[in-house]
Amino acid sequence: MFVIILVLMGFSAFYMNKLSNKTGAILKENFVSVVYAREMSDGLENINQEITTGFLTNRNLDSQLIQRELDAFDKSLQLEKGNITEPGEDELVTKIETGFVAYRDSIVKFEGSIPSTGQMIYFQTKLKVLSQQIVLLSEMNGKAIELKTDDAKVSSKKAVTGMTILGSFCFLIALSFTYSFASYFNERFSQLYNGIKEIVSSNYGQRLYFDGADEFTEISVVFNQMAEKLSTTHQERYANFLEDPDVNDDVTDMDELKDVLTRMKSLEKQAEEVISRIENK
């Protein structure tokens, strides 16, 4: 039973660890990349909003805000470079980095000034390319999440099927073991009980024979020794009684009890005969 429990625990831990690794990989590898892509996209949107507002309102650009967003973009980009997991992702991130460097350098040149129409067109062109690349990065990892999720679902179904089969098999083993265990001890208890009944009935020739090396085998050895001693003692006392009938003290208590019962039965028969004679008269 303990082996069955350990087997079930072992396989459960194996399947749970396998599923945990799959789901953990999704969260650690792909979902984080989607978050980085979203942060970079938000940074570009904030920069473009500041540039567009400055151009429309004819005011100087907020260099502190733009620099803060550029630093945040670069931080997310560097984190993404350390989390490359999908085929082609490395090449795409390199293109994003190259485009971002060019975009950043062009913006830094015009910080604190009002962008012209030509500059706005240039910024919008660079922004469009960067945004498309970031969208591709997000879609690439989103598709990977979908595929890995489907794979995790398949593994989960296999795990459920495997554990169901294993659990059913272990249940049958446990049921068979329980039945065999009960039958094994019931048979030995029955033999022991019948043996004791035979000894009580003065059948001192009764012996018990149990196979194996369990406690019942030890009990059978002690039982057979007791029966042998009782048989020997009974024969000796019976022989002594035949030689000297007056020696009643050597008769066992059980023999005395039998004599008393025999006499009681004899007196009962005599009493019945006397009553029958009286009634007939």
ZAPA-920785 format. One record per residue (C-alpha): residue number from 1; x, y, z. Coordinates in Angstrom, 2 decimals, padded with zeros to 5 digits. Example, Ala and Ser with C-alpha at 12.3 -4.5 7.8 and 13.67 -1.06 7.14 Angstrom:
<nodes>
<node num="1" u="012.30" v="-004.50" w="007.80"/>
<node num="2" u="013.67" v="-001.06" w="007.14"/>
</nodes>
This chain:
<nodes>
<node num="1" u="000.00" v="000.00" w="000.00"/>
<node num="2" u="002.84" v="002.38" w="000.83"/>
<node num="3" u="004.54" v="001.53" w="-002.46"/>
<node num="4" u="001.31" v="002.35" w="-004.33"/>
<node num="5" u="001.04" v="005.69" w="-002.52"/>
<node num="6" u="004.67" v="006.50" w="-003.34"/>
<node num="7" u="004.16" v="005.58" w="-007.00"/>
<node num="8" u="001.10" v="007.83" w="-007.28"/>
<node num="9" u="002.90" v="010.67" w="-005.50"/>
<node num="10" u="005.96" v="010.25" w="-007.74"/>
<node num="11" u="004.00" v="010.32" w="-010.99"/>
<node num="12" u="001.85" v="013.22" w="-009.77"/>
<node num="13" u="004.97" v="015.22" w="-008.91"/>
<node num="14" u="006.48" v="014.35" w="-012.30"/>
<node num="15" u="003.45" v="015.52" w="-014.29"/>
<node num="16" u="002.92" v="018.60" w="-012.13"/>
<node num="17" u="006.58" v="019.59" w="-012.52"/>
<node num="18" u="006.35" v="019.06" w="-016.28"/>
<node num="19" u="003.25" v="021.25" w="-016.58"/>
<node num="20" u="004.78" v="023.82" w="-014.26"/>
<node num="21" u="007.87" v="024.06" w="-016.46"/>
<node num="22" u="005.74" v="024.54" w="-019.58"/>
<node num="23" u="003.54" v="027.25" w="-018.07"/>
<node num="24" u="006.53" v="028.84" w="-016.36"/>
<node num="25" u="008.32" v="029.07" w="-019.70"/>
<node num="26" u="005.31" v="030.83" w="-021.21"/>
<node num="27" u="005.25" v="033.44" w="-018.45"/>
<node num="28" u="009.01" v="033.85" w="-018.23"/>
<node num="29" u="009.87" v="033.89" w="-021.93"/>
<node num="30" u="007.02" v="035.05" w="-024.12"/>
<node num="31" u="004.66" v="036.98" w="-021.87"/>
<node num="32" u="007.52" v="039.13" w="-020.61"/>
<node num="33" u="008.51" v="039.93" w="-024.21"/>
<node num="34" u="004.94" v="041.05" w="-024.91"/>
<node num="35" u="005.16" v="043.35" w="-021.87"/>
<node num="36" u="008.46" v="044.81" w="-023.09"/>
<node num="37" u="006.97" v="045.40" w="-026.54"/>
<node num="38" u="003.99" v="047.19" w="-025.01"/>
<node num="39" u="006.26" v="049.39" w="-022.88"/>
<node num="40" u="008.34" v="050.34" w="-025.94"/>
<node num="41" u="005.19" v="051.09" w="-027.92"/>
<node num="42" u="003.84" v="053.28" w="-025.11"/>
<node num="43" u="007.15" v="055.17" w="-024.97"/>
<node num="44" u="007.07" v="055.88" w="-028.70"/>
<node num="45" u="003.48" v="057.05" w="-028.44"/>
<node num="46" u="004.33" v="059.48" w="-025.63"/>
<node num="47" u="007.30" v="060.87" w="-027.58"/>
<node num="48" u="005.25" v="061.26" w="-030.75"/>
<node num="49" u="002.48" v="062.98" w="-028.80"/>
<node num="50" u="004.95" v="065.53" w="-027.41"/>
<node num="51" u="006.45" v="066.17" w="-030.84"/>
<node num="52" u="003.03" v="066.53" w="-032.50"/>
<node num="53" u="001.77" v="068.85" w="-029.75"/>
<node num="54" u="004.90" v="071.03" w="-030.04"/>
<node num="55" u="004.50" v="071.24" w="-033.79"/>
<node num="56" u="000.78" v="072.12" w="-033.66"/>
<node num="57" u="001.12" v="074.64" w="-030.83"/>
<node num="58" u="004.37" v="076.05" w="-032.16"/>
<node num="59" u="006.28" v="075.55" w="-028.90"/>
<node num="60" u="009.60" v="074.05" w="-027.94"/>
<node num="61" u="009.72" v="070.32" w="-027.15"/>
<node num="62" u="009.93" v="069.17" w="-023.53"/>
<node num="63" u="013.44" v="067.72" w="-023.56"/>
<node num="64" u="013.12" v="066.18" w="-020.07"/>
<node num="65" u="009.95" v="064.27" w="-020.96"/>
<node num="66" u="011.42" v="063.05" w="-024.24"/>
<node num="67" u="014.66" v="061.96" w="-022.58"/>
<node num="68" u="012.75" v="060.12" w="-019.86"/>
<node num="69" u="010.72" v="058.22" w="-022.44"/>
<node num="70" u="013.83" v="057.44" w="-024.51"/>
<node num="71" u="015.57" v="056.01" w="-021.43"/>
<node num="72" u="012.51" v="053.90" w="-020.58"/>
<node num="73" u="012.38" v="052.61" w="-024.17"/>
<node num="74" u="016.08" v="051.72" w="-024.12"/>
<node num="75" u="015.68" v="049.91" w="-020.78"/>
<node num="76" u="012.82" v="047.76" w="-022.12"/>
<node num="77" u="014.82" v="047.11" w="-025.32"/>
<node num="78" u="017.86" v="045.88" w="-023.38"/>
<node num="79" u="015.69" v="043.60" w="-021.28"/>
<node num="80" u="014.13" v="042.18" w="-024.42"/>
<node num="81" u="017.59" v="041.52" w="-025.89"/>
<node num="82" u="018.27" v="039.28" w="-022.89"/>
<node num="83" u="015.02" v="037.36" w="-023.38"/>
<node num="84" u="015.33" v="036.05" w="-026.94"/>
<node num="85" u="013.43" v="032.75" w="-027.19"/>
<node num="86" u="011.79" v="032.46" w="-030.63"/>
<node num="87" u="013.33" v="031.86" w="-034.08"/>
<node num="88" u="013.89" v="035.19" w="-035.85"/>
<node num="89" u="013.34" v="037.20" w="-032.68"/>
<node num="90" u="017.02" v="038.10" w="-032.37"/>
<node num="91" u="017.12" v="039.56" w="-035.89"/>
<node num="92" u="013.92" v="041.53" w="-035.31"/>
<node num="93" u="015.19" v="043.00" w="-032.03"/>
<node num="94" u="018.42" v="044.04" w="-033.75"/>
<node num="95" u="016.40" v="045.94" w="-036.38"/>
<node num="96" u="014.36" v="047.62" w="-033.65"/>
<node num="97" u="017.55" v="048.66" w="-031.87"/>
<node num="98" u="019.08" v="050.07" w="-035.06"/>
<node num="99" u="015.91" v="052.02" w="-035.89"/>
<node num="100" u="015.62" v="053.30" w="-032.32"/>
<node num="101" u="019.20" v="054.60" w="-032.27"/>
<node num="102" u="018.59" v="056.53" w="-035.50"/>
<node num="103" u="015.25" v="057.84" w="-034.20"/>
<node num="104" u="016.76" v="058.87" w="-030.86"/>
<node num="105" u="019.72" v="060.66" w="-032.45"/>
<node num="106" u="017.46" v="062.63" w="-034.75"/>
<node num="107" u="015.22" v="063.71" w="-031.87"/>
<node num="108" u="018.14" v="064.72" w="-029.64"/>
<node num="109" u="019.33" v="067.14" w="-032.31"/>
<node num="110" u="016.05" v="069.06" w="-032.17"/>
<node num="111" u="015.38" v="068.96" w="-028.41"/>
<node num="112" u="014.34" v="072.35" w="-027.07"/>
<node num="113" u="013.31" v="073.64" w="-030.50"/>
<node num="114" u="010.16" v="073.68" w="-032.60"/>
<node num="115" u="010.12" v="070.85" w="-035.19"/>
<node num="116" u="009.62" v="071.84" w="-038.82"/>
<node num="117" u="007.30" v="070.15" w="-041.31"/>
<node num="118" u="010.16" v="068.17" w="-042.84"/>
<node num="119" u="011.29" v="067.02" w="-039.40"/>
<node num="120" u="007.76" v="065.95" w="-038.52"/>
<node num="121" u="007.55" v="063.84" w="-041.69"/>
<node num="122" u="010.91" v="062.26" w="-040.87"/>
<node num="123" u="009.87" v="061.53" w="-037.27"/>
<node num="124" u="006.58" v="060.04" w="-038.39"/>
<node num="125" u="008.31" v="057.82" w="-040.95"/>
<node num="126" u="010.79" v="056.49" w="-038.36"/>
<node num="127" u="008.01" v="056.08" w="-035.83"/>
<node num="128" u="005.90" v="054.06" w="-038.28"/>
<node num="129" u="008.75" v="051.63" w="-039.03"/>
<node num="130" u="009.59" v="051.20" w="-035.33"/>
<node num="131" u="005.95" v="050.69" w="-034.41"/>
<node num="132" u="005.49" v="048.03" w="-037.09"/>
<node num="133" u="008.58" v="046.16" w="-035.87"/>
<node num="134" u="007.40" v="046.29" w="-032.27"/>
<node num="135" u="003.99" v="045.01" w="-033.33"/>
<node num="136" u="005.71" v="042.09" w="-035.10"/>
<node num="137" u="007.68" v="041.37" w="-031.93"/>
<node num="138" u="004.49" v="041.34" w="-029.87"/>
<node num="139" u="002.67" v="039.13" w="-032.40"/>
<node num="140" u="005.60" v="036.71" w="-032.58"/>
<node num="141" u="005.56" v="036.15" w="-028.82"/>
<node num="142" u="001.77" v="036.16" w="-028.70"/>
<node num="143" u="001.66" v="033.35" w="-031.25"/>
<node num="144" u="004.32" v="031.47" w="-029.27"/>
<node num="145" u="002.17" v="031.83" w="-026.15"/>
<node num="146" u="-000.78" v="030.36" w="-028.04"/>
<node num="147" u="001.25" v="027.41" w="-029.36"/>
<node num="148" u="002.85" v="026.68" w="-026.00"/>
<node num="149" u="-000.53" v="026.96" w="-024.27"/>
<node num="150" u="-001.97" v="024.40" w="-026.69"/>
<node num="151" u="001.03" v="022.16" w="-026.02"/>
<node num="152" u="000.49" v="022.55" w="-022.27"/>
<node num="153" u="-003.18" v="021.59" w="-022.75"/>
<node num="154" u="-002.17" v="018.46" w="-024.65"/>
<node num="155" u="000.35" v="017.59" w="-021.94"/>
<node num="156" u="-002.33" v="018.20" w="-019.33"/>
<node num="157" u="-004.74" v="015.81" w="-021.07"/>
<node num="158" u="-002.01" v="013.20" w="-021.37"/>
<node num="159" u="-001.22" v="013.65" w="-017.69"/>
<node num="160" u="-004.88" v="013.22" w="-016.74"/>
<node num="161" u="-005.16" v="010.11" w="-018.93"/>
<node num="162" u="-001.93" v="008.68" w="-017.59"/>
<node num="163" u="-002.86" v="009.34" w="-013.98"/>
<node num="164" u="-006.33" v="007.87" w="-014.56"/>
<node num="165" u="-004.87" v="004.66" w="-015.97"/>
<node num="166" u="-002.23" v="004.48" w="-013.27"/>
<node num="167" u="-004.77" v="005.26" w="-010.54"/>
<node num="168" u="-007.14" v="002.56" w="-011.83"/>
<node num="169" u="-004.30" v="000.05" w="-012.01"/>
<node num="170" u="-003.15" v="000.91" w="-008.49"/>
<node num="171" u="-006.75" v="000.70" w="-007.27"/>
<node num="172" u="-007.09" v="-002.81" w="-008.69"/>
<node num="173" u="-003.82" v="-003.81" w="-007.09"/>
<node num="174" u="-004.91" v="-002.36" w="-003.74"/>
<node num="175" u="-008.31" v="-004.08" w="-004.01"/>
<node num="176" u="-006.70" v="-007.40" w="-004.88"/>
<node num="177" u="-004.20" v="-006.99" w="-002.07"/>
<node num="178" u="-006.92" v="-006.13" w="000.42"/>
<node num="179" u="-008.99" v="-009.18" w="-000.60"/>
<node num="180" u="-005.94" v="-011.48" w="-000.48"/>
<node num="181" u="-004.88" v="-009.99" w="002.83"/>
<node num="182" u="-008.32" v="-010.54" w="004.37"/>
<node num="183" u="-008.62" v="-014.06" w="002.95"/>
<node num="184" u="-005.14" v="-014.92" w="004.14"/>
<node num="185" u="-005.83" v="-013.96" w="007.75"/>
<node num="186" u="-009.42" v="-015.22" w="007.78"/>
<node num="187" u="-008.22" v="-018.66" w="006.75"/>
<node num="188" u="-005.56" v="-018.73" w="009.44"/>
<node num="189" u="-007.87" v="-017.39" w="012.12"/>
<node num="190" u="-010.39" v="-020.07" w="011.17"/>
<node num="191" u="-007.77" v="-022.82" w="011.41"/>
<node num="192" u="-006.57" v="-021.50" w="014.75"/>
<node num="193" u="-010.13" v="-021.26" w="016.08"/>
<node num="194" u="-010.98" v="-024.80" w="014.98"/>
<node num="195" u="-007.74" v="-026.07" w="016.49"/>
<node num="196" u="-008.59" v="-024.54" w="019.85"/>
<node num="197" u="-012.08" v="-026.05" w="019.69"/>
<node num="198" u="-010.55" v="-029.50" w="019.06"/>
<node num="199" u="-008.22" v="-029.11" w="022.03"/>
<node num="200" u="-011.13" v="-028.08" w="024.27"/>
<node num="201" u="-012.95" v="-031.22" w="023.04"/>
<node num="202" u="-009.98" v="-033.30" w="024.26"/>
<node num="203" u="-008.78" v="-034.00" w="020.75"/>
<node num="204" u="-005.13" v="-033.63" w="021.70"/>
<node num="205" u="-004.00" v="-035.02" w="018.40"/>
<node num="206" u="-004.99" v="-031.76" w="016.65"/>
<node num="207" u="-002.07" v="-029.93" w="014.99"/>
<node num="208" u="-001.73" v="-026.69" w="013.06"/>
<node num="209" u="000.44" v="-026.28" w="009.97"/>
<node num="210" u="000.90" v="-022.78" w="008.54"/>
<node num="211" u="003.11" v="-021.98" w="005.58"/>
<node num="212" u="005.30" v="-018.91" w="005.57"/>
<node num="213" u="007.31" v="-017.07" w="008.19"/>
<node num="214" u="004.73" v="-014.78" w="009.77"/>
<node num="215" u="003.33" v="-014.61" w="013.31"/>
<node num="216" u="000.83" v="-017.39" w="012.58"/>
<node num="217" u="003.67" v="-019.81" w="011.91"/>
<node num="218" u="005.11" v="-018.99" w="015.33"/>
<node num="219" u="001.67" v="-019.43" w="016.91"/>
<node num="220" u="001.27" v="-022.82" w="015.22"/>
<node num="221" u="004.61" v="-023.97" w="016.66"/>
<node num="222" u="003.56" v="-022.95" w="020.18"/>
<node num="223" u="000.11" v="-024.47" w="019.65"/>
<node num="224" u="001.55" v="-027.80" w="018.50"/>
<node num="225" u="003.94" v="-027.87" w="021.47"/>
<node num="226" u="001.03" v="-027.23" w="023.85"/>
<node num="227" u="-001.08" v="-029.93" w="022.18"/>
<node num="228" u="001.81" v="-032.39" w="022.41"/>
<node num="229" u="002.29" v="-031.71" w="026.12"/>
<node num="230" u="-001.45" v="-032.03" w="026.77"/>
<node num="231" u="-001.55" v="-035.32" w="024.86"/>
<node num="232" u="001.44" v="-036.71" w="026.76"/>
<node num="233" u="000.09" v="-035.59" w="030.14"/>
<node num="234" u="-003.34" v="-036.98" w="029.38"/>
<node num="235" u="-001.93" v="-040.38" w="028.39"/>
<node num="236" u="000.29" v="-040.57" w="031.46"/>
<node num="237" u="-002.51" v="-039.66" w="033.85"/>
<node num="238" u="-004.90" v="-042.02" w="032.15"/>
<node num="239" u="-002.37" v="-044.87" w="032.50"/>
<node num="240" u="-001.87" v="-044.03" w="036.16"/>
<node num="241" u="-005.61" v="-044.01" w="036.67"/>
<node num="242" u="-005.91" v="-047.51" w="035.17"/>
<node num="243" u="-003.17" v="-048.80" w="037.46"/>
<node num="244" u="-004.62" v="-047.22" w="040.60"/>
<node num="245" u="-008.24" v="-046.05" w="040.24"/>
<node num="246" u="-008.22" v="-044.67" w="043.80"/>
<node num="247" u="-005.73" v="-042.00" w="042.86"/>
<node num="248" u="-008.16" v="-039.31" w="041.70"/>
<node num="249" u="-005.86" v="-036.40" w="042.38"/>
<node num="250" u="-003.83" v="-037.18" w="039.26"/>
<node num="251" u="-006.81" v="-036.77" w="036.97"/>
<node num="252" u="-006.95" v="-033.44" w="035.23"/>
<node num="253" u="-009.63" v="-030.92" w="035.98"/>
<node num="254" u="-011.17" v="-031.58" w="032.62"/>
<node num="255" u="-011.35" v="-035.32" w="033.29"/>
<node num="256" u="-012.96" v="-034.62" w="036.66"/>
<node num="257" u="-015.48" v="-032.39" w="034.97"/>
<node num="258" u="-016.28" v="-035.16" w="032.50"/>
<node num="259" u="-016.79" v="-037.64" w="035.36"/>
<node num="260" u="-019.15" v="-035.25" w="037.13"/>
<node num="261" u="-021.16" v="-034.72" w="033.95"/>
<node num="262" u="-021.33" v="-038.49" w="033.36"/>
<node num="263" u="-022.59" v="-039.08" w="036.87"/>
<node num="264" u="-025.15" v="-036.31" w="036.52"/>
<node num="265" u="-026.45" v="-037.90" w="033.33"/>
<node num="266" u="-026.63" v="-041.29" w="035.09"/>
<node num="267" u="-028.56" v="-039.82" w="038.03"/>
<node num="268" u="-030.86" v="-038.08" w="035.55"/>
<node num="269" u="-031.66" v="-041.38" w="033.84"/>
<node num="270" u="-032.24" v="-043.08" w="037.20"/>
<node num="271" u="-034.55" v="-040.24" w="038.27"/>
<node num="272" u="-036.52" v="-040.52" w="035.03"/>
<node num="273" u="-036.95" v="-044.29" w="035.58"/>
<node num="274" u="-038.20" v="-043.76" w="039.15"/>
<node num="275" u="-040.72" v="-041.08" w="038.04"/>
<node num="276" u="-041.91" v="-043.33" w="035.21"/>
<node num="277" u="-042.57" v="-046.23" w="037.64"/>
<node num="278" u="-044.49" v="-043.98" w="040.00"/>
<node num="279" u="-046.66" v="-042.63" w="037.17"/>
<node num="280" u="-047.36" v="-046.15" w="035.88"/>
<node num="281" u="-048.56" v="-047.22" w="039.33"/>
</nodes>
